[in-house]
Amino acid sequence: MPVGRIVRFAAATAMRQEEICRVEWRDFDLRTGMLLIRDRKDPRRKDGNHQRIPLLDVSGYDACEIIEEQARCSSGREGRIFPYNGRSVGTAFRRQCQDLKIEDLHFHDLRREGTSRLFEAGFTIDQVALVTGHKDWKMLRRYTHLKPEALHTIRAARAS
């Protein structure tokens, strides 16, 4: 299982591990840089909550390139892009953390990291919500952990 690739993809997209393991090749459009997430988690709707998200290259990881890397290492472009059980990904992630002596890090923390990186790249609340699937700022704010140093980067990006 390519845990490193899955971790990079999670940080690049702010997707949940179950979403990553469910997305299919037919849901990926390299030409437009878009990905369809089917039945995305929503406390108000369990089914039919499909969402198209842009795959961006602003977090330090290029989501489209990671998918292309997965294509080169897998047996084709049919079925799921990351054909693993979400629980198995979580277990492999925990083992890697133990091997690296990293304490108190959970796979879901990558969603928070990806969300924070989107804000640090200068995206607005509405734009970040388009990627993360959050319906309101109250919930999205829980996922945001900005670094004060990032304000210099955001300010410079807006000035140019």
Phi, psi and omega in degrees: 000129182278074185302317180301317180294318180294320178297314178298319180295320178298317179292327181285330188247346185060030179272154175284156183297323178294322178295317180299317183283351182258339186292140185249161179301324181294344181270357184254129177239100181297323183300318181263350182068034183242153178225135176264124174256115182275140177051050179297143183304130177206123183297341181266337182223126181270325184237154175075014181266060181284144179219131174268132179234148174281138175266114189254164177236061183235353186263002188098351178228134179267109185300319179295319179295324178295320178295318178296322176298319178297321179297318180294333184260357182248184186263037177124188184242050176232151180078215184273145179294312176247087189279064181230156175286133181304321179294323178294323177297315178300318179294315179297321179297314179298320178296317178298318178298318178297315180300324181270002180059039175264122182256148173057043174239128181242153181304322182296338176298335177293328175295317177297317180297314179298320179296314180297321180295326177295316177296318180297334178281355175100008179286151179279171178303312181298321180292318178296319179298329176298327180277315187276338180087004179290141183267340180214160183295326181303313180286319180299322181301327179296337182266000188255124178226083183282148174265134181305325180298335182294338180297329176297317181293316180297315181297317180295322180294321180288331181287334183269000000 
